[in-house]
Amino acid sequence: MTDEAEPGFNLNRWGDTSDPAPERRGTRQDACSCFAQSRPHPRARVGFHAERQDTSASGWRHLLELIDEAAADGRDEFRPLTGLSPEERRQIITLPPSIAQLTAVKHLVLYGSNLVRLPPEIGAMTSLEEFTPYTSYRLHWFPYEITRCRKLTRSTVSTRALFGNYKLRPPFPRLQPSSGSVADLDPGNLDPGNLEPRRWGATVIHSCSVCDRPIEQSGLHQVWISLRVATDVLPLLVNACSAACVAALPGGARDYIPTPHKGGRVDLPASDWD
């Protein structure tokens, strides 16, 4: 998807969170300096956003109510941010696992969000056909579980904000070494981290992204892979339980790194923008 408005592009079609004016964007979205989103920077050192969701915030409690309402009425389109105040929107940096209830939703709109991560439960939204997190400039990656949304065919993503994107070539955060055991971890309380030595991207990892086996019963093998999901190529974080599950992953998208990798300063394929 293009990253700037094109002539005739209707910026307001996704609801009242879509005002792109910089002077107003700050009321609902924190600044992000992970990497320059306007010029190539393949040698930048990047990390994960370290924020944790404040589950006592009014915005979080309100979001839980909106999800319960959407699940109860079986709506096919869900625009949770339009039901929140600007301050409440700013409080939301992830979505709750309860989005797994939204099995009837066909279009999920997260335009202009302050999100830094999404939970793997998005893969349970099996009716999802269209996904719109456009202008969510702090959302740099997605969980591999989104590939379970088999009906997803349309997306609108600000691709310049993504790790490893084709235009600007920013690197990926370096992942932890693979381990055959999680005995020294609490998978239900991980530090997303932004610096060495302990950073996991997520705060909770309960099951394998590939086979759904409980991580607690096996190991943790984190890798990156870039795949076409709907309209866009997305950087996907895989939390696999074994080397065998990593080996079962598909090949990467054309013009992207062809195999799963651990991030860091990997060699990115040349792009027409170089």
Secondary structure, DSSP 8 states (H G I E B T S, - for coil): --SS--TT--TTTT-TT----HHHHTTT-----SS-SSS--TT-----------TTSHHHHHHHHHHHHHHHHT-SEE-GGGGS-HHHHHH-SS--GGGGG-TT-SEEE-TT---S---GGGGG-TT--EEE-TT-TT---EEGGGGG-TT--EE---GGGSTT-TTT---B------BS--TT--TTS----SSSS---SSS---B-TTT--BGGGS-BEEEEEEEEETTEEEEEEEEESSHHHHHTS----TTS-SS-B--BS------TT-
